[in-house]
Amino acid sequence: MNKRIGGVLAALALAAAAALPAAAPAAAAAWTLRWSPDPADDTVAEAFEGIEDDRSDSHPGVTHIYVSGGAYRFDMHTQDRDGDDRQRNEVKGMRTGSSSYLKILENETWRISYQMYIPTSLDATSSFTHIAQMKVPGSGAPLYTMSLPISGGTPKINVRYWDEAEQTHEVGNTNLEPIQGKWVDTTFEFKASDSGYLRWTLKDGSTTLVDKRLDNTDLWRGDDEYLRPKWGIYRSINSSGLQNTYLLVRNLQAYQLTGGGSTDPSAYEAEQGSFSGTARTASCSGCSGGTKVGWIGGGSGNAVTLNVQSSAAGARQLTVHGLVSGTRSFQVSVNGGAAQTVSLTGTDWNTPVSKTVSVQLGAGANSVRFFNDGASAPDLDRVTIQ
């Protein structure tokens, strides 16, 4: 009798479960724009959480940080001081309202991109000159810095990760002089985790100068309240030849990786790749980052190459997200190997479609090239790796 009742109850439970609506699948991870100040509309005080403009009042009556020509400008004069041996005119944090600002929290993944203009008067120094940092509120060493050092007698721009013991580890570098006096694009992508990663890209137009990633970085120090970026000029006076100078930044954007899917960012935006030939970026309201890469294919060398990471060698699933009206094809080559054809069919140039293929990746960094020497290819939004 008890067995019969138990069986009836079990059947009723199964029926009730079957009647429940299926759980909605987790949303795919995507880059969500969280901050994008416009110098035409947002003053320095409206764009940033805090302002450090001549804190020591060493140059009274002078504003060093202000909007100029569609950009945020940071002036530095040789007489400016922030203590006995250094200078500092910086902003910090990302303001979203009169009393609100963004906090980068533990295990969050962010991408911060902007354009900067480094004049020839802002030169590399034998002691420290930082033009961007990631820090926690209060004092203490940064988590990473963008700096202008002299290395082996050559002016450089580099990014370094600072570990908890305040030992530095270079992410990447390139020569400074070729990028002075022009607008260049730079991006930091990172995970605020005890075992995170830091990726830095620097581009001069369509030419990628640096695209380096450092894994297993401790970008969360346990007792951190939150992280916040800094921009401006922070330099030692213990270098010869310092000049009155300035720094410009514009098109600041901060994206957070959001969604119910994996927070391991296996997505790579096309605009973060290296371009050759006619390939170039274009705006795209339907694309994940608001930007796509078009004019791929239709001739030799019109290509975009992405640097993707794999924790181990082996077969992985590469999903290509592209845009096309009709049907076009990419040729896709991994690490210089034989190309495979990836065809996409779509209805317009603003709605991404996708196709998944199997690729063989090596452990660590891999070069994935999208091209079509014989015909025009689709536009490329992004790729994901699983």
N, C-alpha and C positions, 0 to 999 in steps of 0.2 A: 504493500500500500504506500509506504513512504517513497519507494523507488518510483512508483507511478506518479505521485504528486511532484516529486523532484523533476521527473522528465517533462511534465506539463509546464512547470515553472521555467525550466530551461528553454523550452520551445517558445514560451511567451516572451522571454527575454531576448531571444534571437530575433523574433518577429519585430519587437519594439526597436531593436537596434537597426534592423533593415529599413524600418520606416523613417528613421532619422535622416535628415539631409546630409549628404556627404560633405566632409570638411573641405573648405575651400583650400586649394593649394597655396603654399606660401608664395608671396610675391617675389619675383626675381629681384636680386640685388641690382640697384641702379644708382647712378650718380645724381644726387638731388642738389640743385643750386640753393645755397643757404644765405649767401651774402654777395652783393655786387654793387658797391657804392659808385656813384657817378659824380665826379668833381663838378659837373655843371649844375647839379642839384644838391649835393651833400657837402657841407663844409667839413673841415678836418674834424671838428668836434662832433659832427653828426655821423661821420664815417667810422671813427675809431673809438675804442673803449677808453683810452687814456692818451694824453699828450705829454711828452717830456721835452719841452722847448726851453733850453737854457735854464735848467733847474737851479743852478747856482747863481743866477742873475749876474753872470759875468759880462754880459753885453746888453745892458738895460736899454729899454725902448725899442728893441729890434725883435720883430717876429721872424722866426727861422723856419717855421712849418706853415704852409699855406697853399691854397689852390692857385695854380698858374697855368694858363694855356691848356686847359682840359686835363691837367695832371695834378697830383699832389707833389709839392716841391719841399725839399729839405735842404736848407742852406747851412753851411758851416764856414765860419771865419777862423782864422788862425788864433784870434784872441779868445775864442769861446772855450769855456772850461766846464767840466763836470767832475770836480775834485782836482787834485794837484797835478795829475799825470795823464788826464784823458779828456775827451770831448764827447758829448752825446746830444744829438737832436733826433729823437725817435718818436714814433707812435706805437701803440700796442693794442691788441685785441680788435674784435670785429663787432661794431655797434649795429644793432638792428632797430633801436628805438631810443627815446629820450632816457629811459631807465632800464634798457635791456641790451644784452650783448651775448654773443655766442660763446659757449664753453665747450672746448674739446675734451671729452671725457674718456675714461679708460675703455679700451677695446674698440673705440671708434676709428674708422678709416676716413681720411680726408684727402682732398686734392685742392691745393691752393695755387692759382696761376695768376700771372700778371705780366705787364710789360714794364721794362725799366730802361732808363736812359742814363748812361754813365759818361759824363764829359771827360775830356782829357785832363782836366784839372783835378779830377778825383782819381788819383793814381794808387797803385799798389805801394805798400809800405813794408819796412823791415820789421816793424812791430805790428800789432793787430789793427785792422780796419774791417769792421763788420758792417754790412749793408742790409742784412736780414737775419733774424734769429727766431727760434722757437723756445719759449721759456714758460715757467710757471710763475704765478703771482709771487711777488717778494723777491728777495735776493737769491743768489746762487747761480751756478753755471748754466749755460743754455743746454738744450738738448741737441740742437744743430745750429750751425751758423753758415751764412754765405759771406765770404771774406775776399779781400784783395791783398794777397801776400806777394812778396818777392821770393821766388823759388829758383835757386841756381842762377841768380842774376836776372831772371826773366819775370816781368810782371804777370801775375796770374789772377784768375777768379776761381775760387773753389768752394765746395761745400764739405763741411766736416760734421760728423756725428760725435757727440761728447758722451762718454759712458759715465756710470755713476761715480767712478773714481776720478772723473774729470780728465781722463785720457782721451785724446782725439783720434778719430779714424776717418781718413779722407774717403768721401763718396766719389768725387770726380773733380776734374779741373780742366781748364783750357787757358790759352793765352788771352790776356786782357786787352791788349792794344787793338786787335781786329774788331772788337765790339764797342770800343769807346766812340762816342759821338754819333750813335745811332740807337734806334729803338730795337730791343731784342725781347724775346718771349722766354719766360722761365716758369717752371712748374715744380712744386714739391708735392709728392704723394707719399703718405705715411700711415702707419697704423699705430695708435697710441696704446701700446701693449708692452708687457715685460719682454715679450719675444716678438717684436713687430718688424717693420721694414721701413726703409727710407729710400725713395727714388727721386732723383733730380734730373730734370731735362732743361736744356738751354738751346734755343734756336735763334738763328739769324735768318729771318725770312723763312724760306722753305728748307734751309740747311740746318740739320741737327748737329750742334757742336758737342753736346754732352747728353748722354742718356745712360745713366748709371744707377744701379740699385744695390743697396746694402741690406742684407737680411740679418735676422737674429739681433736686432737692435733693441735696447731697453729704452723705449720711449714712454715709459710710465714708471715713476719712481716710488710707488707704494703709497706715500702720503700726499701725493699731488692732489690739489683741489680741482684744477683743470689746467689745460695748456692754452696758450695764446701766442699768435705770431707777432713779430715786431718788424717794422721797416724804418729806415732812416740811416744816419751815419753815426757810428760809434767807433772812435779810433783813439789810439794812443798818441800822445804828443812826442813820444820818444823815437821819432823818425825824422830824418832830415828832409828838407824840400817840401814840407806841407804847404798847401796853397789854400786860399779861399776857394770854396767849391760848392757843389750842390749835387743832389740826386733827384730824379723824377720817376714816379711810378704812376701807372694808369691801368685801366681795364682789370682791376682787381676782382677776382672771383673765387669763392670758396664753395666747393662741392663736398657733400657728405655721402658716403656709401650707405644707402638705406634699403629697406625691403626685408622680407622674412626669409630670404634665401641665405646662402652662406655669406659670411662677412669676409671671407678670404677673397680679395678682389682679383678674380680670374678674368675680369673684363679689361680690355685694352682699347682705348679710344683711338680712332684713326688719326685724329689731329695731333696725337702725341707721337706719331711715327716720324720717320725720315722720308722726305719727298725727293723725287728726281724728275727731270723733264718738265712736262706741263702740269703734273699733279699739284694741286693746291687746295686750300680749305675754302669752304663756303658755308654760309649760315643755313640751318635746317631746323625748323621748329619741331619736327617730329623725331629728331635724333636725340640720343640719350644725353649728350653734352651740349646740345644746341648747335653743333657744328658737324660737318661731314668733310670728306676729302673727295673731290671730283677730278675730272679730266685725267683719269687713269686709262692707260691703254691707247690704242689708236696709233701706235708707233713704238719703236724701240726706246726703252729707257723711261717711259712715262709710268712711274710706279710709286708705291708707298711701301715702306718696310717697317714692321713692328718688331720690337724686342720683347719677347714673351718669356716667362719664367716657368720652369718645371722643377718640382722637388726631386724627381727621379727620372731616369731615362725610360722610355717605353711609349706605347701607343696612347694617345690622348684624343679626345673629341674636340674638334675645332668648329665652333659655330660662327659663321660669317653673317653679319648683319649689314645689308646693303640696300641701295635704293635704285630703282630702275623703272622706266615706263616701257613695258614689253619684256623682252628677254635678252640678256647679255651675260657674258661669262668673265670670270677672273681666271688667270693662271696663278696658282699658288705654289710657291717653292719654299721649302723649309731648309735652312742652313745651306743654301746653294744647291740642294738636290734637285732631282727631276720634278717638274711641275705637274700638278694635277688640275683638272678643270673643275671649277665650281660655278655652276650656272644659276642665276637668279631670275625669277619672273615676278614683276610687280606692275602696279597700275599708275604710279606717279613717282616724282623725284623727291617727295617729302614724307613718304610712309615706308619705314624700313620693312624688309622681308628678310628671311634668314634661311640658311641651309647648313647642315652639319656634316662634316666629313672626318675621317680618321687620319691622323698625322702621327709621325714618329718624332718625338722630341728628345733631346738630350737633357741630362741633368744640368740645371742652372739656366743660363741665358740662351735663347734661341732666336734666330733671325727668320721672320716669316715675311716673304715678299709677295705683293699683289701686283699683277701686271697683265697685259695682253698685247703682245707685239703686233698681232694681226688685225685687231678690231677694237673698238671702244668698249671699255669695261663698265660695270655698274659703278655708282658712287659707293664709298665705304663709310659706314657709321662707326662700327666697332667689331671686335671679335671677342669671344669668350672661350675659355679653355676648361674642360672637365676631364 
